[in-house]
Amino acid sequence: MPSTNSVLSQSGVAFGTSGARGLVTQFTPQVCKAFTQAFVSVMKQHSSFNRVAIAIDNRPSSRAMAQACASSLITLGLQPIYFGVVPTPALAYMAMQQDIPAIMVTGSHIPFDRNGLKFYRPDGEITKADELAILADHTELVETGQYELPEVTDTAATSYITRYLNLFSPTLLVGKRIGIYEHSSAGRDLYAELFEKLGAKVVSLGRSDQFVPIDTEAVSFQDIEMAQFWQREYQLDAVFSTDGDGDRPLLSDETGTYLRGDILCLLAAQYLGIEALAIPVSCNSAIEVCNSFKLVKRTKIGSPYVIEAFSTLQTQYSRVAGFEANGGFLLGSDIDVSGVKLSALPTRDALLPVLAVLAMAGDGAVSHLVEQLPTIFTASDRIQNFARERSLALIEQGIASPKAFLAKLSLGQFEVLSIDTTDGLRITLTNGDVVHLRPSGNAPELRCYAESNSLKSAGLLVDLVLKSILAFNG
């Protein structure tokens, strides 16, 4: 039999910003089994366990992938605990409570012809070092039979919902009308119950039998218009949704306007009294400018880098958290919230930032909270089907000759104030605007982020840059 390393190196599947991602056709049963065996091998070096938790999203390919992973576990003498379709943070939280590793079968927000695997240690999401160790594992691939998945147990869903019912008052949302855009989210069967138990009147919206690849960093114009229509149609105080695996949120204000993920999480961190933050370089500069935190550490883009920064922050501060521009909130330490202990959950979570902001707003409007922040606005979009190699070559051009590169981006009238190459190329212009280009870690896409003094200006800047790139590098 081949080694796990040889199977994985030839699979075409790679680790991205969070988990291993690739085409569904690349996630053959053998590849899923090789990933599972390598993951178990690496985890056995750190801890002792005889069970591994598994859950999936609603993608058509996810169940078969989970079955291959479970078959590998059974052959290795381990018991798979199958939680069915639940949000990724629900699986991670349950695995941490039981002190066992976990595998989430999900491609998050990427199209349904792709999928992925996220891996969790008993103490949270795996690190970049763990990823490298999994890919380097040279154990001989064990020949496995084809086993059926175990019966679904619902304890992960129940435990996840209880986490927030214990934290917030049952009257938190009394008098509020909350629309839940369910689409194909892994958590769509949980959210209505939670919001209703917190006192809200819930309107379920947009449930889909087809997989919907919602990207909370690049919300489609159609989804934006739909939220505003629903707000008017049902007189909603907010619209809530998530990406495919329920770890990245969308929350609209009372006008149906979606908050940017980093602005949502900035408000949540203020409400939770966080002292030190780890955030990717792509997040809004208002996080530092608002002066709400003792320390803000910028990282490369991807939850493993945010989590990696926690270990340093935890030596100096007792209330540590992180978040990403996509809205995923990572709680790095146990904290007390109004006399209730909230345990750490170092993986992206969609529910905590949303509930924290709704609690912060109280009887007031969410938009009023946003208005109190520094007037720095961000926008982002992407060019799909843009090979990573092309993105990297483009960025190298910008690093080598930034002034000439600005001219290519139709921004030749501006000078370069500073350059940040922490992750991709982030250029600050002399007028204060920011343009940030980087290849996606999850799909063949070139992402563009921009900051300006108005949402319209930031959006126009993104459009100008991407159109210019397509004109000279299309």
C-alpha positions as CSV (number, residue, x, y, z in Angstrom):
1,M,0.0,0.0,0.0
2,P,1.2,3.6,-0.6
3,S,2.1,5.9,2.2
4,T,-0.3,8.7,3.3
5,N,2.2,11.2,2.2
6,S,2.4,9.9,-1.4
7,V,-1.4,9.8,-1.7
8,L,-1.8,13.4,-0.4
9,S,1.0,14.8,-2.4
10,Q,-0.5,13.5,-5.6
11,S,-4.1,14.4,-4.7
12,G,-4.1,18.1,-5.8
13,V,-5.7,19.0,-2.4
14,A,-4.0,21.7,-0.4
15,F,-4.5,23.4,3.0
16,G,-5.9,26.9,2.6
17,T,-6.8,29.6,5.1
18,S,-8.8,27.1,7.1
19,G,-8.7,23.4,6.3
20,A,-7.8,21.3,3.3
21,R,-9.7,22.3,0.1
22,G,-10.0,20.9,-3.4
23,L,-12.3,19.8,-6.1
24,V,-14.9,17.1,-5.1
25,T,-13.3,14.8,-7.7
26,Q,-10.0,15.1,-5.9
27,F,-11.5,14.0,-2.6
28,T,-11.6,10.4,-3.5
29,P,-12.3,7.8,-0.8
30,Q,-8.5,7.0,-0.7
31,V,-7.6,10.7,-0.3
32,C,-10.2,11.1,2.6
33,K,-8.8,8.0,4.2
34,A,-5.2,9.2,3.8
35,F,-6.1,12.6,5.4
36,T,-7.9,10.8,8.3
37,Q,-5.0,8.4,9.0
38,A,-2.4,11.1,8.8
39,F,-4.5,13.3,11.1
40,V,-4.9,10.5,13.7
41,S,-1.2,9.7,13.5
42,V,-0.3,13.4,14.3
43,M,-2.8,13.6,17.0
44,K,-1.6,10.4,18.7
45,Q,1.8,12.2,19.2
46,H,0.1,14.7,21.5
47,S,-2.8,13.0,23.2
48,S,-4.6,9.7,23.9
49,F,-8.1,9.1,22.6
50,N,-10.3,6.3,21.2
51,R,-13.0,8.3,19.6
52,V,-13.1,11.0,16.9
53,A,-16.1,13.3,16.2
54,I,-17.3,13.9,12.6
55,A,-19.9,16.3,11.2
56,I,-20.7,17.6,7.7
57,D,-22.3,20.5,5.9
58,N,-25.1,20.3,3.4
59,R,-23.0,19.9,0.2
60,P,-24.0,16.9,-2.0
61,S,-20.6,15.4,-1.6
62,S,-20.1,15.7,2.1
63,R,-21.8,12.6,3.4
64,A,-19.7,10.2,1.2
65,M,-16.5,12.0,2.3
66,A,-17.5,11.6,5.9
67,Q,-18.2,7.9,5.3
68,A,-14.7,7.4,3.9
69,C,-13.2,9.2,7.0
70,A,-15.3,7.1,9.4
71,S,-14.3,3.9,7.6
72,S,-10.7,4.8,8.1
73,L,-11.3,5.5,11.8
74,I,-13.0,2.2,12.3
75,T,-10.1,0.3,10.6
76,L,-7.7,2.1,12.9
77,G,-9.6,0.9,15.9
78,L,-11.3,4.2,16.7
79,Q,-14.9,5.0,17.2
80,P,-16.4,7.7,15.0
81,I,-19.0,9.8,16.7
82,Y,-21.2,11.2,14.0
83,F,-23.1,14.5,14.6
84,G,-24.6,14.8,11.1
85,V,-25.2,18.3,9.7
86,V,-24.2,20.9,12.3
87,P,-22.2,24.2,12.2
88,T,-18.5,23.8,12.4
89,P,-18.2,25.6,15.8
90,A,-20.8,23.3,17.2
91,L,-18.6,20.3,16.3
92,A,-15.5,22.0,17.6
93,Y,-17.1,23.0,20.9
94,M,-18.5,19.5,21.5
95,A,-15.2,17.8,20.7
96,M,-13.4,20.2,23.2
97,Q,-16.0,19.3,25.8
98,Q,-15.3,15.6,25.3
99,D,-11.5,16.1,24.9
100,I,-11.4,14.3,21.5
101,P,-10.2,15.2,18.0
102,A,-12.8,16.1,15.3
103,I,-13.1,16.2,11.5
104,M,-15.5,18.6,9.8
105,V,-16.4,17.8,6.2
106,T,-17.0,21.2,4.6
107,G,-15.9,23.6,1.9
108,S,-17.4,26.5,3.8
109,H,-18.4,29.2,1.2
110,I,-16.7,27.8,-2.0
111,P,-18.9,26.4,-4.9
112,F,-20.5,23.0,-4.5
113,D,-18.1,21.3,-7.0
114,R,-15.4,21.8,-4.3
115,N,-15.2,20.6,-0.7
116,G,-12.8,20.3,2.2
117,L,-11.8,18.9,5.5
118,K,-11.3,20.9,8.7
119,F,-9.4,19.2,11.6
120,Y,-9.6,19.8,15.3
121,R,-7.4,18.8,18.2
122,P,-9.0,18.1,21.5
123,D,-8.1,21.7,22.5
124,G,-9.3,23.4,19.3
125,E,-8.4,24.0,15.6
126,I,-5.2,22.5,14.3
127,T,-2.1,24.8,13.8
128,K,-0.1,25.4,10.7
129,A,2.6,23.1,12.2
130,D,-0.1,20.4,12.5
131,E,-1.0,20.9,8.8
132,L,2.6,20.4,7.8
133,A,2.9,17.3,10.0
134,I,-0.3,15.8,8.4
135,L,1.1,16.3,4.9
136,A,4.5,14.9,5.9
137,D,3.1,11.7,7.6
138,H,4.7,8.7,6.0
139,T,2.7,5.8,7.6
140,E,1.6,3.1,5.2
141,L,-2.0,3.6,4.2
142,V,-4.1,0.9,5.9
143,E,-6.5,-1.0,3.6
144,T,-10.0,-0.3,4.8
145,G,-13.5,-1.7,4.3
146,Q,-16.5,0.4,3.5
147,Y,-18.5,1.0,6.7
148,E,-21.7,2.9,7.1
149,L,-21.8,6.1,9.1
150,P,-23.0,5.6,12.7
151,E,-26.5,6.9,13.7
152,V,-26.6,10.7,14.1
153,T,-26.4,12.0,17.7
154,D,-27.7,15.5,18.3
155,T,-25.7,16.4,21.4
156,A,-23.4,18.8,19.5
157,A,-26.3,20.9,18.3
158,T,-27.9,20.9,21.7
159,S,-24.6,21.8,23.5
160,Y,-23.9,24.6,21.1
161,I,-27.3,26.2,21.5
162,T,-27.2,25.8,25.3
163,R,-23.8,27.6,25.4
164,Y,-25.6,30.8,24.3
165,L,-28.9,30.3,26.1
166,N,-26.8,30.1,29.3
167,L,-25.0,33.3,28.4
168,F,-27.8,35.6,27.4
169,S,-31.1,36.5,29.0
170,P,-34.3,34.8,27.7
171,T,-35.7,38.3,27.2
172,L,-32.6,39.5,25.2
173,L,-34.6,39.8,21.9
174,V,-38.1,40.4,23.2
175,G,-39.8,42.8,20.8
176,K,-37.4,42.1,18.0
177,R,-38.3,40.6,14.6
178,I,-35.4,38.6,13.3
179,G,-35.2,37.2,9.8
180,I,-33.1,34.1,9.3
181,Y,-31.8,33.6,5.8
182,E,-31.4,29.8,6.0
183,H,-30.4,28.9,2.4
184,S,-28.3,25.7,2.8
185,S,-26.4,26.6,6.0
186,A,-25.3,23.8,8.2
187,G,-27.0,25.5,11.2
188,R,-30.3,26.4,9.6
189,D,-32.3,23.9,11.7
190,L,-30.8,25.4,15.0
191,Y,-31.0,29.1,14.6
192,A,-34.8,29.7,14.8
193,E,-35.0,27.8,18.0
194,L,-32.2,29.8,19.6
195,F,-33.5,33.2,18.6
196,E,-37.0,32.3,19.7
197,K,-35.8,31.1,23.1
198,L,-34.1,34.5,23.4
199,G,-37.5,36.2,22.9
200,A,-37.4,37.1,19.2
201,K,-40.2,36.7,16.7
202,V,-38.4,34.7,13.9
203,V,-39.2,34.8,10.2
204,S,-37.5,32.0,8.3
205,L,-36.3,33.0,4.8
206,G,-34.7,31.6,1.7
207,R,-34.4,28.0,2.6
208,S,-32.8,26.1,-0.4
209,D,-32.6,22.4,-1.4
210,Q,-29.6,23.4,-3.6
211,F,-26.2,24.3,-2.0
212,V,-25.8,28.1,-1.9
213,P,-22.1,29.3,-1.7
214,I,-22.6,32.4,0.6
215,D,-19.3,34.3,0.9
216,T,-19.5,36.7,3.9
217,E,-16.5,38.6,2.6
218,A,-18.0,39.1,-0.9
219,V,-21.7,39.2,-0.5
220,S,-23.5,39.2,-3.8
221,F,-25.5,42.1,-5.0
222,Q,-28.5,39.8,-5.2
223,D,-28.2,38.8,-1.5
224,I,-27.8,42.5,-0.5
225,E,-31.0,43.4,-2.4
226,M,-32.8,40.4,-1.0
227,A,-32.0,41.4,2.6
228,Q,-33.3,44.9,2.1
229,F,-36.5,43.5,0.4
230,W,-37.1,41.2,3.4
231,Q,-36.5,44.0,5.9
232,R,-39.2,46.1,4.2
233,E,-41.6,43.1,3.5
234,Y,-41.5,41.7,7.1
235,Q,-40.6,44.8,9.1
236,L,-37.4,43.2,10.4
237,D,-35.1,44.5,13.0
238,A,-32.3,42.4,11.6
239,V,-31.5,39.7,9.1
240,F,-29.1,36.9,10.2
241,S,-27.3,34.3,8.1
242,T,-24.1,32.4,7.8
243,D,-21.8,30.8,5.2
244,G,-22.2,27.1,4.4
245,D,-20.7,25.6,7.5
246,G,-22.1,28.2,10.0
247,D,-18.8,29.7,11.2
248,R,-18.9,33.0,9.5
249,P,-21.9,35.3,10.1
250,L,-24.0,37.9,8.2
251,L,-26.0,40.4,10.3
252,S,-28.0,43.3,8.9
253,D,-29.0,46.4,10.7
254,E,-32.6,47.6,10.9
255,T,-32.4,48.9,7.3
256,G,-31.4,45.5,5.9
257,T,-27.8,46.7,5.3
258,Y,-25.3,44.0,6.1
259,L,-22.5,44.9,8.5
260,R,-19.0,44.1,7.4
261,G,-17.6,41.1,9.3
262,D,-14.8,42.9,10.9
263,I,-17.1,45.8,12.0
264,L,-19.5,43.3,13.5
265,C,-16.7,41.6,15.4
266,L,-15.2,44.9,16.5
267,L,-18.5,45.8,18.2
268,A,-18.7,42.3,19.7
269,A,-15.2,42.6,21.1
270,Q,-16.1,45.9,22.7
271,Y,-19.2,44.4,24.3
272,L,-17.3,41.4,25.6
273,G,-14.6,43.6,27.1
274,I,-11.7,42.0,25.2
275,E,-8.3,43.3,26.1
276,A,-6.1,41.9,23.3
277,L,-7.0,41.0,19.8
278,A,-5.3,39.0,17.0
279,I,-6.7,39.9,13.6
280,P,-5.5,39.4,10.0
281,V,-3.9,42.3,8.1
282,S,-7.1,42.6,5.9
283,C,-9.3,43.9,8.7
284,N,-10.5,47.5,9.0
285,S,-8.1,50.0,10.5
286,A,-10.9,51.3,12.7
287,I,-10.0,48.5,15.1
288,E,-6.8,50.3,16.1
289,V,-8.2,53.8,15.7
290,C,-11.1,53.3,18.1
291,N,-8.6,52.7,21.0
292,S,-10.9,50.1,22.6
293,F,-8.1,47.5,23.1
294,K,-4.8,47.3,24.9
295,L,-3.2,45.5,22.0
296,V,-4.1,44.6,18.4
297,K,-1.8,42.1,16.7
298,R,-2.0,41.8,12.9
299,T,-1.4,38.4,11.3
300,K,-1.5,36.6,8.0
301,I,-5.0,35.8,6.7
302,G,-6.4,32.5,8.0
303,S,-7.7,31.3,11.4
304,P,-4.6,29.2,12.1
305,Y,-2.5,32.4,12.1
306,V,-4.9,34.1,14.4
307,I,-4.9,31.2,16.8
308,E,-1.1,31.0,16.7
309,A,-1.0,34.6,18.0
310,F,-3.1,33.7,21.0
311,S,-0.3,31.9,22.8
312,T,1.7,35.2,23.0
313,L,-1.3,37.3,23.9
314,Q,-2.4,35.0,26.7
315,T,0.9,35.5,28.6
316,Q,0.1,39.2,29.0
317,Y,-3.7,39.4,28.9
318,S,-6.7,37.5,30.5
319,R,-9.3,38.4,27.9
320,V,-8.1,37.4,24.5
321,A,-9.9,37.0,21.2
322,G,-9.5,37.3,17.5
323,F,-11.6,37.6,14.4
324,E,-11.4,37.9,10.6
325,A,-12.8,40.2,8.0
326,N,-15.3,37.4,7.2
327,G,-16.9,37.8,10.6
328,G,-15.7,34.6,12.2
329,F,-15.0,35.3,15.9
330,L,-12.5,33.2,17.8
331,L,-12.6,33.4,21.6
332,G,-9.0,32.7,22.9
333,S,-9.6,32.6,26.6
334,D,-12.3,31.9,29.2
335,I,-14.0,35.1,30.1
336,D,-16.7,36.3,32.4
337,V,-19.7,38.0,30.8
338,S,-22.1,39.7,33.3
339,G,-21.3,37.1,35.9
340,V,-21.5,34.1,33.5
341,K,-18.4,32.1,32.5
342,L,-18.0,31.7,28.8
343,S,-15.4,29.1,27.9
344,A,-12.8,29.6,25.1
345,L,-13.7,28.5,21.6
346,P,-10.6,29.0,19.5
347,T,-12.3,28.5,16.1
348,R,-14.5,30.7,14.0
349,D,-18.0,31.2,15.4
350,A,-20.9,32.9,13.8
351,L,-23.3,33.1,16.8
352,L,-21.2,34.9,19.5
353,P,-20.5,38.1,17.6
354,V,-24.1,38.4,16.3
355,L,-25.7,37.9,19.8
356,A,-23.1,40.2,21.4
357,V,-24.0,43.0,19.0
358,L,-27.7,42.5,19.4
359,A,-27.2,42.6,23.2
360,M,-25.1,45.7,22.9
361,A,-27.8,47.5,20.8
362,G,-30.5,46.6,23.3
363,D,-33.6,48.6,22.5
364,G,-31.6,50.8,20.2
365,A,-30.6,50.4,16.5
366,V,-27.6,48.4,15.4
367,S,-26.8,51.2,12.9
368,H,-26.3,53.6,15.8
369,L,-23.5,51.4,17.1
370,V,-21.8,51.5,13.7
371,E,-22.1,55.3,13.5
372,Q,-20.1,55.7,16.7
373,L,-17.0,54.0,15.1
374,P,-14.3,55.8,13.2
375,T,-15.4,56.6,9.7
376,I,-13.2,54.1,7.9
377,F,-15.0,51.9,5.4
378,T,-14.0,48.8,3.7
379,A,-15.1,46.9,0.6
380,S,-14.0,43.7,-1.0
381,D,-14.6,41.6,-4.1
382,R,-12.8,38.9,-6.1
383,I,-11.9,37.7,-9.6
384,Q,-12.9,34.1,-9.8
385,N,-11.1,31.5,-11.8
386,F,-7.8,33.4,-11.4
387,A,-5.0,31.0,-10.8
388,R,-2.9,31.4,-7.7
389,E,0.3,31.6,-9.8
390,R,-1.2,34.6,-11.7
391,S,-2.1,36.3,-8.4
392,L,1.4,35.8,-7.0
393,A,3.1,37.1,-10.2
394,L,0.8,40.2,-10.1
395,I,1.7,40.9,-6.5
396,E,5.4,40.5,-7.3
397,Q,5.0,43.2,-9.9
398,G,3.6,45.5,-7.3
399,I,6.3,44.8,-4.8
400,A,9.1,45.3,-7.3
401,S,7.7,48.6,-8.7
402,P,4.8,50.0,-6.6
403,K,4.5,53.3,-8.4
404,A,4.3,51.7,-11.8
405,F,1.9,49.2,-10.4
406,L,-0.4,51.9,-9.2
407,A,-0.5,53.3,-12.7
408,K,-1.6,49.9,-14.0
409,L,-4.4,49.9,-11.5
410,S,-5.5,53.3,-12.8
411,L,-4.3,55.0,-9.6
412,G,-1.2,56.7,-11.0
413,Q,-2.2,60.1,-9.6
414,F,-1.5,58.9,-6.1
415,E,1.8,58.3,-4.3
416,V,2.6,55.3,-2.1
417,L,2.6,56.1,1.6
418,S,3.5,52.5,2.9
419,I,3.5,48.9,1.8
420,D,2.7,45.8,3.9
421,T,3.5,42.3,2.5
422,T,2.4,40.3,5.6
423,D,-0.1,38.6,3.3
424,G,-0.2,39.6,-0.3
425,L,0.3,43.3,-1.1
426,R,-1.3,46.1,1.0
427,I,-0.6,49.6,-0.3
428,T,-1.6,52.7,1.7
429,L,-1.9,55.7,-0.5
430,T,-1.0,59.3,0.5
431,N,-4.7,60.2,0.6
432,G,-5.3,57.5,3.3
433,D,-7.0,55.0,1.0
434,V,-5.8,51.4,1.1
435,V,-5.7,48.7,-1.6
436,H,-4.9,45.1,-0.6
437,L,-4.5,42.3,-3.1
438,R,-3.9,38.6,-2.3
439,P,-4.7,35.2,-3.7
440,S,-7.5,33.3,-1.9
441,G,-6.2,30.4,0.2
442,N,-9.4,28.4,-0.5
443,A,-10.0,28.7,-4.3
444,P,-8.4,30.0,-7.5
445,E,-9.5,33.6,-6.8
446,L,-7.8,37.0,-6.6
447,R,-9.2,39.0,-3.7
448,C,-9.2,42.8,-3.4
449,Y,-9.8,44.7,-0.2
450,A,-10.0,48.5,-0.1
451,E,-10.4,51.2,2.6
452,S,-11.7,54.7,2.1
453,N,-13.6,57.5,3.9
454,S,-17.0,56.3,2.6
455,L,-18.5,52.9,1.7
456,K,-19.2,54.2,-1.9
457,S,-15.6,55.3,-2.3
458,A,-14.3,51.9,-1.0
459,G,-16.6,50.0,-3.4
460,L,-15.6,52.2,-6.3
461,L,-11.9,51.6,-5.5
462,V,-12.3,47.9,-5.5
463,D,-14.2,48.0,-8.8
464,L,-11.6,50.2,-10.4
465,V,-8.7,48.0,-9.3
466,L,-10.3,44.7,-10.4
467,K,-11.4,46.1,-13.8
468,S,-7.9,47.4,-14.3
469,I,-6.4,44.1,-13.5
470,L,-8.8,42.3,-15.9
471,A,-7.9,44.9,-18.6
472,F,-4.1,44.2,-18.5
473,N,-4.1,40.7,-17.0
474,G,-7.4,39.2,-18.0
